[in-house]
Amino acid sequence: MVEDTPLHVCLVAVPGSLLLPIAGLYEVLTAFPVVAGFHEGVPSSPPFAVEIVGTAQTNVPAASGLPITIQRAVDRIERTDIIIVPTMAVEERWEAGRHPELVAWMQRMHAQGAMLCSACTGLGLLAETGLLDGRQATTHWAFGPGFRQAFPDVELRLDEVLVTAGHREEFAMSGGAASWQDLVLYLIGRFVSPVAAQAIAKFELLERHAEGQAPYLPFLPQTQHGDAMVRNMQNWLETNFAVASPVTEMTGRSGLSPRAFERRFKRATGLSPIGYVQQVRIDEAKRRLEQTDLPIDQISWEVGYEDAAAFRRLFKRIARVSPGIYRRKFATDRPA
């Protein structure tokens, strides 16, 4: 439980920030007096004092064009407890150096003990501080390839929806666009109480993504590796993934020994041949679960697994949910 003095929280806004995560974080972190009237486990006095901050006290355009009001400039903030960088519109690769004053300010605040957080693509600005080098982090899966190029020293965990790091767990990062909900519930549970976090979640209809980003994560294979032979095998596998022994078939087509082929394939793609085949097959199974009414056992057979039980185990290991749950979650053309 927090002390009587509220924790000071800064929501960082820049031109191109998304308005919804900022508004959502602000309103949930300040909702305690309302929710307290419905749940005795929620304190009536606000445990957080929240401000939207930026380089100047002005209005900046959100990615949608709607205005975001910056309530205080960071050069007027000498101390804070928690800094959150929410989602912002970015190019395919993070363009560093656009907000040096914010990066320097976050470094100073961290040195004074502040916790640094990000939601979705806000991770890029947090990573510019250099404080995440050698640590794990997460962001939106679509931002992953460009982020890795810009910040190779940060270990991305795109399968996770929430990652904490640091010896004090002074860094907390959430993944996809709606994962600001996971972040805000984590902060409430940590600094107020788990009971309050649960009550806020139920009152606001917030959803925790307990299975991480894995169910949402498409298979995005590495293809720009410069190995023509491996690329040909990848192309062949796109339409032949269901054959009985695809790894044996690819090895024979390569003209290499099994060990040499495996080393070369993994060096190019980052995955072993069998691991790559499994990803391709499960990705295709996801598509069929979403778009067809075929029985799961039939989908298992069509993507290359005669043993439906083994298919279900593999699917859950990769997607973190069973095929049946995945279908209920993502099947198209469902009535309201």
C-alpha positions in Angstrom: 0.0 0.0 0.0 1.2 3.5 -0.9 1.8 6.0 1.8 -0.5 9.0 2.4 1.5 11.1 -0.2 0.4 10.1 -3.7 3.0 8.8 -6.1 3.7 11.3 -8.8 3.2 9.9 -12.3 4.3 11.5 -15.6 2.6 10.5 -18.8 5.0 11.5 -21.6 3.3 13.0 -24.7 5.0 14.0 -28.0 3.6 14.9 -31.4 2.4 11.6 -32.8 1.5 10.0 -29.5 -1.7 8.0 -29.5 -4.4 9.7 -27.5 -6.3 6.6 -26.3 -3.5 5.1 -24.2 -2.7 8.5 -22.6 -6.4 9.1 -21.8 -6.9 5.5 -20.6 -3.9 5.6 -18.3 -4.8 9.0 -16.9 -8.4 8.1 -16.2 -7.7 4.7 -14.7 -5.0 6.0 -12.4 -7.3 8.8 -11.2 -10.5 6.7 -10.9 -10.0 5.6 -7.2 -12.6 8.0 -5.6 -15.3 6.7 -7.9 -14.5 3.0 -7.6 -14.1 3.2 -3.9 -17.8 3.8 -3.6 -18.4 0.3 -5.0 -15.5 -1.7 -3.4 -14.2 -1.4 0.1 -10.7 -2.6 -1.0 -10.2 0.5 -3.0 -8.8 3.6 -1.2 -11.0 6.7 -1.6 -8.0 9.0 -1.5 -6.1 9.0 -4.8 -2.8 7.0 -4.5 -1.5 8.6 -7.7 -1.0 12.2 -8.8 -0.9 12.1 -12.6 0.3 14.7 -15.1 0.7 14.7 -18.9 4.2 16.1 -19.6 6.3 17.0 -22.6 8.9 19.4 -23.7 6.6 22.4 -23.4 3.3 23.3 -21.8 1.2 23.4 -24.9 -1.1 21.3 -27.1 0.5 18.7 -29.4 -1.3 16.8 -32.2 -1.9 13.1 -31.5 -1.4 10.6 -34.3 -5.1 11.0 -35.2 -4.8 14.8 -35.3 -6.7 15.3 -32.0 -5.0 17.6 -29.5 -3.2 16.4 -26.4 -2.8 19.0 -23.7 0.6 18.9 -22.0 0.1 20.1 -18.5 3.7 20.7 -17.5 7.1 20.9 -19.2 9.7 18.4 -18.1 12.2 21.1 -17.3 9.9 22.2 -14.5 9.8 18.7 -13.0 12.7 18.1 -10.6 11.4 14.9 -9.1 8.8 12.2 -10.0 8.1 8.6 -9.0 6.9 6.9 -12.2 7.4 7.9 -15.8 5.3 6.2 -18.5 5.9 6.6 -22.3 2.7 5.5 -24.0 2.2 4.4 -27.6 3.4 6.7 -30.4 3.2 6.4 -34.1 6.5 5.3 -35.5 8.1 4.3 -38.8 9.2 0.8 -39.5 12.5 1.5 -37.7 12.8 3.8 -34.7 14.3 7.2 -35.6 16.6 8.1 -32.7 17.5 11.6 -31.6 14.1 13.3 -32.1 13.5 14.0 -28.3 16.9 14.4 -26.7 15.6 16.6 -23.8 13.1 13.9 -22.9 15.8 11.2 -23.0 18.1 13.3 -20.8 15.3 14.1 -18.3 14.3 10.4 -18.0 18.0 9.5 -17.3 18.1 12.1 -14.5 14.8 11.0 -13.0 16.0 7.4 -13.1 19.2 8.3 -11.3 17.0 9.9 -8.6 15.0 6.6 -8.2 12.1 7.0 -10.6 10.5 4.0 -12.2 10.5 4.1 -16.1 7.7 2.4 -18.0 6.6 2.1 -21.6 3.5 0.9 -23.4 3.8 -0.5 -26.9 6.0 1.6 -29.2 6.8 3.9 -26.4 9.7 1.5 -25.7 11.8 3.2 -28.4 12.1 6.4 -26.4 12.8 4.5 -23.2 15.5 2.5 -25.0 17.3 5.7 -26.1 18.3 6.3 -22.5 20.6 3.3 -22.8 19.3 2.0 -19.4 17.7 -1.1 -21.1 21.0 -2.4 -22.6 21.5 -6.0 -21.5 18.0 -6.2 -20.2 14.7 -7.8 -21.4 11.9 -5.7 -22.8 8.8 -6.0 -24.9 6.8 -3.9 -27.4 4.3 -4.4 -30.1 5.3 -7.5 -32.2 5.1 -5.5 -35.5 7.7 -3.0 -34.1 10.0 -5.8 -33.2 12.2 -6.1 -36.3 12.8 -2.4 -36.5 13.5 -2.1 -32.8 16.1 -4.9 -32.9 18.0 -3.1 -35.6 17.9 0.2 -33.7 18.7 -1.3 -30.2 20.5 -4.7 -30.7 21.6 -4.7 -27.0 18.1 -4.9 -25.7 16.7 -8.5 -25.5 13.2 -8.4 -26.9 10.5 -10.8 -25.6 7.7 -10.3 -28.1 5.8 -13.3 -26.8 5.3 -11.5 -23.5 2.8 -8.8 -22.8 4.5 -7.4 -19.7 8.1 -7.4 -18.8 9.8 -6.0 -15.7 13.6 -5.5 -15.4 16.2 -4.0 -13.2 17.4 -5.0 -9.7 14.6 -2.8 -8.2 12.2 -3.8 -11.0 12.4 -0.1 -11.9 11.5 -0.8 -15.5 8.1 -2.1 -16.7 7.2 -2.4 -20.3 4.0 -3.7 -22.0 3.5 -5.0 -25.5 0.7 -4.4 -28.0 -1.6 -1.3 -28.4 -4.1 -2.4 -25.7 -1.5 -3.6 -23.3 -1.5 -0.3 -21.4 -4.3 -2.0 -19.5 -1.9 -4.7 -18.3 0.7 -2.0 -17.4 -1.8 0.1 -15.4 -3.2 -3.0 -13.5 0.4 -4.0 -12.7 1.2 -0.6 -11.3 -2.0 -0.6 -9.2 -1.3 -4.1 -7.9 2.3 -3.2 -7.0 1.8 0.2 -5.4 -1.7 0.0 -4.0 -2.8 -3.7 -3.6 -3.8 -6.7 -5.8 -7.4 -6.3 -4.4 -7.5 -2.7 -5.7 -6.2 -3.8 -9.1 -8.8 -6.5 -9.4 -11.6 -4.1 -8.4 -10.5 -1.5 -10.9 -10.3 -4.1 -13.6 -13.8 -5.3 -12.9 -15.2 -1.7 -12.7 -13.5 -0.5 -15.8 -13.8 -3.8 -17.8 -10.1 -3.9 -18.3 -8.6 -7.1 -19.6 -5.3 -8.8 -18.6 -3.6 -10.6 -21.4 -2.4 -13.5 -19.2 -1.3 -15.5 -22.2 1.0 -12.7 -23.4 1.2 -11.7 -27.0 1.7 -15.2 -28.3 -1.9 -15.7 -29.6 -1.7 -12.5 -31.5 1.9 -13.0 -32.9 2.1 -14.0 -36.5 5.1 -16.0 -37.8 7.4 -13.4 -39.4 10.3 -15.4 -40.7 13.7 -13.9 -41.3 14.1 -13.8 -45.1 16.7 -11.0 -45.7 19.6 -13.2 -44.7 21.4 -13.4 -48.1 21.5 -17.2 -48.3 19.8 -18.2 -51.6 19.7 -21.9 -50.8 17.9 -21.4 -47.5 15.6 -18.9 -49.1 14.6 -21.5 -51.7 13.9 -24.0 -48.9 11.7 -21.4 -47.2 9.8 -20.8 -50.4 9.4 -24.5 -50.9 8.1 -25.0 -47.4 5.3 -22.3 -47.9 3.3 -24.8 -50.0 4.8 -28.1 -48.8 4.7 -27.8 -45.1 2.3 -30.7 -44.7 4.5 -33.4 -46.3 5.4 -36.3 -44.1 9.1 -35.4 -43.5 9.7 -31.8 -44.6 13.1 -31.5 -42.9 14.4 -34.7 -44.6 13.0 -33.4 -47.9 14.7 -30.0 -47.6 18.0 -31.6 -46.6 17.9 -33.8 -49.7 17.1 -30.8 -51.9 20.0 -28.8 -50.3 22.6 -31.4 -51.2 24.1 -31.0 -47.7 24.5 -33.4 -44.9 21.8 -33.2 -42.2 24.1 -31.5 -39.7 25.5 -29.0 -42.2 22.0 -28.2 -43.5 20.7 -27.6 -39.9 23.6 -25.3 -39.0 23.2 -23.3 -42.2 19.5 -23.0 -41.9 19.6 -21.9 -38.3 22.4 -19.4 -39.0 20.2 -17.8 -41.7 16.7 -17.9 -40.0 17.5 -18.1 -36.3 15.5 -21.3 -36.0 16.3 -25.0 -36.5 14.6 -26.6 -39.5 12.1 -28.5 -37.3 11.4 -25.4 -35.3 10.8 -23.4 -38.5 8.4 -26.2 -39.8 6.5 -26.1 -36.6 6.0 -22.3 -36.7 4.8 -22.5 -40.4 2.4 -25.3 -39.6 0.9 -23.6 -36.5 0.6 -20.3 -38.4 -1.4 -22.1 -41.1 -3.5 -23.8 -38.4 -4.3 -20.4 -36.9 -5.5 -19.2 -40.3 -7.8 -22.2 -40.7 -9.1 -21.9 -37.1 -10.0 -18.3 -37.8 -11.5 -18.7 -41.2 -13.1 -22.1 -41.4 -15.4 -24.4 -39.4 -13.2 -27.5 -40.0 -12.8 -29.8 -37.0 -9.6 -29.3 -35.1 -8.5 -32.9 -35.8 -8.9 -32.3 -39.5 -6.9 -29.1 -39.4 -4.2 -31.1 -37.5 -4.0 -33.6 -40.3 -4.1 -30.9 -43.1 -1.2 -29.0 -41.6 0.9 -32.2 -41.2 0.1 -33.8 -37.9 -1.5 -37.2 -37.8 -1.5 -37.2 -34.0 -4.1 -34.6 -33.1 -3.1 -34.8 -29.4 0.5 -33.9 -30.3 -0.8 -31.1 -32.5 -2.8 -29.7 -29.6 0.2 -29.8 -27.3 2.4 -28.0 -29.9 -0.2 -25.4 -30.6 -0.6 -24.5 -27.0 3.2 -24.4 -26.5 3.6 -21.9 -29.4 0.3 -19.9 -29.1 -0.1 -20.3 -25.3 -3.8 -21.2 -25.7 -5.5 -24.3 -27.0 -6.8 -24.5 -30.6 -10.4 -24.4 -29.2 -9.8 -21.2 -27.2 -7.9 -19.7 -30.1 -10.9 -20.3 -32.4 -13.4 -18.8 -29.9 -11.1 -15.8 -29.5 -10.4 -15.0 -33.2 -12.9 -16.8 -35.4 -14.3 -14.4 -38.1 -18.0 -13.7 -38.9 -19.2 -14.2 -35.4 -22.5 -12.5 -34.5 -22.5 -9.9 -31.8 
